[in-house]
Amino acid sequence: MSTLIRWLHRIEDAVLITLLLAMVLLAGIDIFARTLFGGGIGWIPPLLRVMVLWLGLLGALLATRTREHIAIDLINRLGAAWLQRLSRVVTSLFAAAVCAIIAWHSQEYVQLAYEYGDQAFARLPAWPMQLVIPFSFAVMALRFLVQAGQSLRHAEETA
């Protein structure tokens, strides 16, 4: 199981790196085209906006994987050890619930975009580009649940 998770992490890292490199290259090509030809390539700016969405959400996945997401940790700094463990479990469960709700509603949004035939740019359907929203929030919810379980197990071991 750990080998599978390690490979999934490598794939996740590779997608992030590839996406960032592609964004830099596309932005450079567009700037070059604007400078030399007086106008950019019309499909690059909207594609870059979609790529920023993907990069942000996949970056959030990386932050939850490494537990480096934004957190208010006043209790973890000032509270007693038992309160710190309880806080980790409760906040992880709360974050999992919020991410699961967002994942559910965003999948409904993507489904509506599919049914109504929304287009992103260059007559491309919008829904494949929006799939990252429910996917990333569902994976974040799962990761927060796993982290809550790990914190609970750790609390039982140290008690």
KADABEL-V411994 format. One record per residue. N is the residue number from 1. PHI is phi in whole degrees, 0 to 359 (* if undefined). Layout:
n-><N;N>
phi-><PHI;PHI>
This chain:
n-><1;2;3;4;5;6;7;8;9;10;11;12;13;14;15;16;17;18;19;20;21;22;23;24;25;26;27;28;29;30;31;32;33;34;35;36;37;38;39;40;41;42;43;44;45;46;47;48;49;50;51;52;53;54;55;56;57;58;59;60;61;62;63;64;65;66;67;68;69;70;71;72;73;74;75;76;77;78;79;80;81;82;83;84;85;86;87;88;89;90;91;92;93;94;95;96;97;98;99;100;101;102;103;104;105;106;107;108;109;110;111;112;113;114;115;116;117;118;119;120;121;122;123;124;125;126;127;128;129;130;131;132;133;134;135;136;137;138;139;140;141;142;143;144;145;146;147;148;149;150;151;152;153;154;155;156;157;158;159>
phi-><*;293;293;298;296;299;293;298;296;295;296;301;298;296;296;298;295;298;297;295;296;297;296;297;296;295;296;296;297;295;296;300;295;295;290;278;249;77;195;274;269;301;271;290;301;293;294;297;296;295;293;296;301;298;297;296;287;290;294;296;299;296;296;288;297;262;56;247;282;294;213;262;243;299;296;291;266;247;279;292;301;295;289;296;296;298;298;299;293;296;292;294;295;296;298;297;296;297;296;294;296;297;300;298;289;288;292;294;297;296;297;294;298;293;295;273;71;303;245;274;197;51;60;272;294;281;300;295;284;269;300;297;293;295;299;294;289;294;292;297;300;297;296;295;297;298;295;296;297;295;294;294;297;295;294;291;289;272;281>
